Every structure is written in structure tokens, then in C-alpha cells.
Amino acid sequence: MSSAPTPSPRAISENGPIPFRQPKDIECWGHRGASAHLPENTLASFQAAIQEGCDGIESDVHATSDGVVLMFHDPTLNRTTTGTGLIKDQPWKDVIEHVRTTKEPIQPIPRFDELIALLMEPQNRHVTLNIDCKMQNDPERLFPEMARIIGKYDDNATSLCPRIILGLWHPLFIPPSLKYLPQCRRYHIGFTIPVVRKYFWDHCDGFSLCFPLMMSAEGKAFLEECREKGKEVTLWTVNDEREMRVAISWGVKAVLTDRVGAFTALKKEIVANPEKLPLAGLDRFTFPWSSWRYYSVAHHWMIRTQLDLMRTNCYKPGPLALVDLTEFSMVAGDRLEEEQGDGVVVPPMVEEIKAPAS
């Protein structure tokens, strides 16, 4: 078996324009697997999503106190399992290994190495893995262990790393992702365009953004700019059939959904009958105004929310700063810069709107 992927300085390649994707080419990524009907982020959910025809799996990672990387969304065990408390404060051995989901069919919490083994089975080698790297984790603990597991596979550079996307919420994760997992692609996960432009545009291959953001004129213009500059765009979390149709019509790389079977069936229908793609009836006129999430006031609040989350929820709380990547030969002039005056416009808070979930 080979060692972990060897770090090698590289910059984001100057990609050419990305053509507008036709419905047949738009990928379906199972959000936490097939989580609409199975316990989220479990091997059963991942396997079901693959069987239902997904092109990719989206899942989250947290590290235990003894350094085991788990596929789990929340920083605590409380919401979905029989366990309680923070994952980072508890060991896998003899503690979390015995925790089970409360949703049936009852499942254990899978480890990162178990999911990688599933994706390396011959019949699953077409499946992409989009890893949501939760910012509560120290990447200097998280990424080396992930690299060690990936490095166990002799052909990881050709059969595994090209299929792995590191989803990064916080700019502090960019340098360690380059240091430990340089052969994996990097996407920023978020819900504001100013944050993308300020902290991630130059250092990520693509952006995983919430669907409502792209309903605005700014969102549509950003999507066109990404296509022209060779940046991929994926959308989360799209479970409503109308949103599925609209997302397909935008020609993005992939759509993240809990309802893998429903999306793949709809896509198959549209490919066979392209005239079925547009919204029908009154939906053609009312859909853009059908949810508060599509309105500009919600998008203004989302900017504030994301900045607050990045300042407070990160493993290293504090003011945001540009990261220095000169050691990786990325951008020669990068320097640390405090967030104040950084060009990210923060509108007034809209207190009563609940935060979107990813």
C-alpha cells in the first residue's frame, strides 16, 4: 500500500469556459445519502443513494477525541442518535462505536474509512464524494487522518483523489487542504456571493451554494461568470420538484438532494421528453415569488449569518482574514488582512428569519 498523497505545490488551473450542461449531464448527489427515507449519513443511506442512481455522495466529517474521522453532520450526537455531547470530546473506541441512530432502520455511525472502502468497490468507482468539512474541526487533525486513509490505496492518485471534493466553509481550511490533500478538488460551501469572491474565488475549483441564493439576479449573473471562468457550481439542498426543474434548467454541475430516487426519475423523464422541463401552469409565473427564501431581504440576512458563523463556529474563532498561500505558489501577493474594510458588505440583520441548513 502506498503512503498518503504527496503534497505538491499547485495553483488552481486556468480552466476554460464550462459549457452549459444539458439535463442528461447534470449530476445528482445524494445529500447525506438517500436521507429522505433512511438515517442520514449512514452506510445504508449511502448505499441506497448509489442504488437509486446518484452520481455523487455528499457527507460531513467530524473527528473524535481519539482521532477517528466520522461521517456525521452535527458537532453533537444528540439530534439523530442515542448518544449525547460533542463528538470531539468523546472517543470512538468503547463509546461512539456503540452509538446508534434513533431513526429506523437503526444504524451505527460510519467511519470515513468505511465510506472510502464503499466507494472503492468496483461497482462504485464512478461515484464522487463531496466532503463537507465542518469548521468546528481543527484541519491539522482532520486532514492528515483523511490523507492517511486515502493513501492506503495504491491507485489513490488516479482512482480516488479525482473523485473527492473537499467542501470548505472557512478560509483557514485552504492551506491545510493544500498541505495534506493537494490532489483533491476544493469547493467552497456557503450561501453568500461576497464571501465567495473575497475568500475563495482564487483558491477553489467550484462553489456549492444554497438554491435560494441563485434565484436572485445577482445569483444568475454569478452563475454565468462561474461558467465563463471555469468554476463549477453545485446547488443544495433541492427536494422540491419545482426547484429540481429550475436547477436542471440552469445547467449546473450537480444538484444535492435528499430525494435521490425522485430526482433521477425526474431527470430521466426530462431527458426523454425535453418539453417537460419548464414549470407548467401558474408555477411559471408564481414560482420566483413563492418563498421568502428567494427574496433579497433573506439574501442580505444570509450574508450576515454566514459571516457570524465563520467568526464564532470555527475551531479557531475570531476575525476573518485572507490566508497566506505563498508557500504553495498560489498567489504571490496574498497577505493577512483583517475583515474590517475587506469589501464584504453586511446589510442590517433580519432577526426573525431562521438560518438555512446544509
DOGUSE-42958 format. One record per residue (C-alpha): x, y, z; residue number from 0. Coordinates in steps of 0.5 Angstrom, whole numbers. Layout:
{{X,Y,Z},NUM}
...
//
This chain:
{{0,0,0},0}
{{2,7,-2},1}
{{3,13,3},2}
{{-1,19,4},3}
{{-2,23,-2},4}
{{5,27,-3},5}
{{4,35,-2},6}
{{6,38,-8},7}
{{5,46,-10},8}
{{0,47,-15},9}
{{-5,53,-17},10}
{{-12,53,-19},11}
{{-11,51,-26},12}
{{-14,57,-31},13}
{{-20,53,-33},14}
{{-23,55,-40},15}
{{-30,56,-40},16}
{{-35,51,-38},17}
{{-41,49,-43},18}
{{-48,50,-41},19}
{{-50,43,-38},20}
{{-56,39,-42},21}
{{-60,36,-37},22}
{{-57,29,-38},23}
{{-50,32,-36},24}
{{-53,35,-29},25}
{{-51,30,-24},26}
{{-55,28,-18},27}
{{-51,28,-11},28}
{{-54,25,-5},29}
{{-55,30,1},30}
{{-52,25,7},31}
{{-54,20,2},32}
{{-61,18,1},33}
{{-63,21,7},34}
{{-71,23,6},35}
{{-72,16,8},36}
{{-66,13,11},37}
{{-62,15,17},38}
{{-58,21,15},39}
{{-50,20,14},40}
{{-50,12,15},41}
{{-47,7,10},42}
{{-55,4,9},43}
{{-56,11,7},44}
{{-50,12,2},45}
{{-51,5,-1},46}
{{-59,7,-2},47}
{{-57,13,-6},48}
{{-52,9,-10},49}
{{-57,4,-12},50}
{{-62,10,-14},51}
{{-57,12,-19},52}
{{-54,18,-16},53}
{{-47,21,-19},54}
{{-44,23,-12},55}
{{-45,23,-4},56}
{{-45,29,0},57}
{{-43,28,7},58}
{{-40,31,13},59}
{{-34,30,17},60}
{{-32,30,25},61}
{{-26,28,29},62}
{{-27,24,35},63}
{{-22,25,41},64}
{{-18,19,39},65}
{{-17,22,32},66}
{{-23,18,29},67}
{{-26,21,23},68}
{{-33,20,23},69}
{{-39,21,17},70}
{{-43,26,21},71}
{{-47,33,21},72}
{{-48,36,27},73}
{{-42,37,32},74}
{{-46,34,38},75}
{{-49,27,38},76}
{{-56,29,41},77}
{{-60,30,35},78}
{{-60,24,31},79}
{{-57,18,35},80}
{{-58,15,42},81}
{{-51,19,44},82}
{{-50,26,47},83}
{{-45,31,47},84}
{{-40,34,43},85}
{{-36,29,38},86}
{{-29,32,39},87}
{{-30,31,47},88}
{{-31,23,46},89}
{{-27,17,44},90}
{{-29,13,38},91}
{{-27,6,42},92}
{{-32,4,47},93}
{{-36,10,47},94}
{{-38,13,40},95}
{{-37,6,37},96}
{{-44,4,41},97}
{{-48,9,39},98}
{{-54,8,34},99}
{{-59,12,30},100}
{{-66,14,33},101}
{{-69,13,26},102}
{{-70,7,23},103}
{{-67,2,21},104}
{{-62,3,27},105}
{{-55,4,24},106}
{{-48,5,27},107}
{{-44,12,26},108}
{{-40,10,20},109}
{{-32,12,20},110}
{{-29,16,14},111}
{{-25,9,12},112}
{{-31,5,12},113}
{{-34,10,7},114}
{{-28,10,3},115}
{{-28,3,2},116}
{{-35,3,0},117}
{{-33,8,-6},118}
{{-27,4,-8},119}
{{-31,-2,-9},120}
{{-31,-4,-17},121}
{{-38,-2,-18},122}
{{-38,5,-14},123}
{{-32,8,-17},124}
{{-36,13,-21},125}
{{-39,16,-15},126}
{{-36,23,-13},127}
{{-35,24,-5},128}
{{-37,31,-3},129}
{{-34,32,4},130}
{{-37,38,8},131}
{{-31,39,12},132}
{{-34,42,19},133}
{{-31,48,21},134}
{{-31,46,28},135}
{{-26,41,27},136}
{{-18,43,27},137}
{{-16,41,20},138}
{{-9,40,22},139}
{{-12,34,26},140}
{{-18,32,21},141}
{{-14,33,14},142}
{{-8,28,16},143}
{{-12,23,18},144}
{{-16,23,12},145}
{{-10,23,8},146}
{{-7,17,11},147}
{{-14,13,10},148}
{{-14,15,3},149}
{{-6,14,2},150}
{{-8,6,4},151}
{{-10,5,-3},152}
{{-4,4,-8},153}
{{-8,8,-14},154}
{{-11,13,-10},155}
{{-8,19,-14},156}
{{-12,16,-20},157}
{{-18,12,-18},158}
{{-20,16,-11},159}
{{-17,23,-11},160}
{{-20,26,-17},161}
{{-27,24,-14},162}
{{-26,27,-8},163}
{{-28,34,-7},164}
{{-26,38,0},165}
{{-32,43,2},166}
{{-29,48,6},167}
{{-33,53,10},168}
{{-28,57,12},169}
{{-21,60,9},170}
{{-17,57,15},171}
{{-18,51,12},172}
{{-15,52,5},173}
{{-7,52,7},174}
{{-8,45,11},175}
{{-12,42,5},176}
{{-7,44,0},177}
{{-1,41,5},178}
{{-5,35,6},179}
{{-10,33,1},180}
{{-7,37,-5},181}
{{-9,32,-10},182}
{{-17,33,-8},183}
{{-21,39,-11},184}
{{-23,44,-7},185}
{{-30,47,-7},186}
{{-33,53,-2},187}
{{-39,51,1},188}
{{-44,57,3},189}
{{-49,62,2},190}
{{-47,69,0},191}
{{-43,71,-6},192}
{{-39,77,-3},193}
{{-36,71,2},194}
{{-34,67,-4},195}
{{-31,73,-8},196}
{{-27,75,-2},197}
{{-24,69,1},198}
{{-25,63,-4},199}
{{-25,65,-11},200}
{{-18,65,-13},201}
{{-17,58,-9},202}
{{-23,54,-10},203}
{{-25,50,-16},204}
{{-32,51,-15},205}
{{-38,53,-10},206}
{{-43,49,-7},207}
{{-49,54,-6},208}
{{-56,54,-3},209}
{{-61,54,-8},210}
{{-65,60,-6},211}
{{-59,65,-7},212}
{{-59,63,-14},213}
{{-66,66,-15},214}
{{-63,73,-15},215}
{{-61,77,-21},216}
{{-54,77,-17},217}
{{-54,69,-17},218}
{{-56,68,-24},219}
{{-50,73,-26},220}
{{-45,70,-21},221}
{{-47,63,-25},222}
{{-46,66,-31},223}
{{-39,69,-29},224}
{{-37,62,-26},225}
{{-39,58,-32},226}
{{-34,63,-36},227}
{{-28,63,-31},228}
{{-29,55,-31},229}
{{-31,55,-24},230}
{{-36,49,-22},231}
{{-43,51,-19},232}
{{-47,46,-15},233}
{{-53,47,-11},234}
{{-56,45,-4},235}
{{-61,42,-2},236}
{{-66,41,-7},237}
{{-72,37,-5},238}
{{-78,41,-8},239}
{{-80,38,-15},240}
{{-80,45,-18},241}
{{-74,47,-15},242}
{{-71,41,-18},243}
{{-73,43,-25},244}
{{-71,50,-24},245}
{{-64,48,-22},246}
{{-64,43,-28},247}
{{-65,49,-33},248}
{{-59,53,-30},249}
{{-54,48,-33},250}
{{-50,47,-26},251}
{{-45,41,-25},252}
{{-49,38,-20},253}
{{-56,38,-15},254}
{{-55,36,-8},255}
{{-62,33,-6},256}
{{-65,28,0},257}
{{-69,25,-5},258}
{{-64,22,-10},259}
{{-70,17,-13},260}
{{-74,23,-14},261}
{{-69,27,-18},262}
{{-66,21,-22},263}
{{-73,20,-24},264}
{{-75,27,-26},265}
{{-68,28,-30},266}
{{-70,21,-34},267}
{{-77,24,-35},268}
{{-74,30,-38},269}
{{-68,27,-42},270}
{{-74,23,-45},271}
{{-78,29,-46},272}
{{-75,36,-46},273}
{{-81,39,-47},274}
{{-83,37,-39},275}
{{-77,41,-36},276}
{{-80,48,-36},277}
{{-85,49,-30},278}
{{-92,49,-32},279}
{{-99,53,-31},280}
{{-99,58,-26},281}
{{-92,56,-23},282}
{{-88,59,-29},283}
{{-90,66,-26},284}
{{-91,65,-19},285}
{{-85,61,-17},286}
{{-80,66,-16},287}
{{-84,69,-11},288}
{{-87,63,-8},289}
{{-82,63,-2},290}
{{-79,68,3},291}
{{-72,65,2},292}
{{-72,68,-5},293}
{{-73,75,-3},294}
{{-67,80,-3},295}
{{-68,81,5},296}
{{-67,74,6},297}
{{-60,74,2},298}
{{-58,80,6},299}
{{-59,77,12},300}
{{-55,70,10},301}
{{-49,75,9},302}
{{-49,77,16},303}
{{-51,70,18},304}
{{-45,67,15},305}
{{-40,72,17},306}
{{-42,71,24},307}
{{-42,63,24},308}
{{-35,64,21},309}
{{-33,68,26},310}
{{-36,64,32},311}
{{-37,57,30},312}
{{-30,56,27},313}
{{-25,52,31},314}
{{-21,58,32},315}
{{-26,64,33},316}
{{-24,71,31},317}
{{-24,76,26},318}
{{-24,73,19},319}
{{-17,74,15},320}
{{-15,73,8},321}
{{-10,67,8},322}
{{-3,67,6},323}
{{-1,62,1},324}
{{5,64,-2},325}
{{9,57,1},326}
{{4,54,-4},327}
{{6,58,-10},328}
{{-1,60,-11},329}
{{-2,68,-11},330}
{{5,71,-10},331}
{{2,77,-6},332}
{{-3,74,-1},333}
{{-3,77,6},334}
{{-7,77,12},335}
{{-12,82,12},336}
{{-17,84,18},337}
{{-24,83,16},338}
{{-26,90,17},339}
{{-26,94,11},340}
{{-25,88,7},341}
{{-30,89,2},342}
{{-36,85,4},343}
{{-42,89,5},344}
{{-46,87,11},345}
{{-53,89,11},346}
{{-57,90,17},347}
{{-59,84,21},348}
{{-66,81,20},349}
{{-67,78,26},350}
{{-74,73,25},351}
{{-71,69,19},352}
{{-68,62,21},353}
{{-62,60,18},354}
{{-61,56,12},355}
{{-59,49,14},356}
{{-53,45,10},357}
//
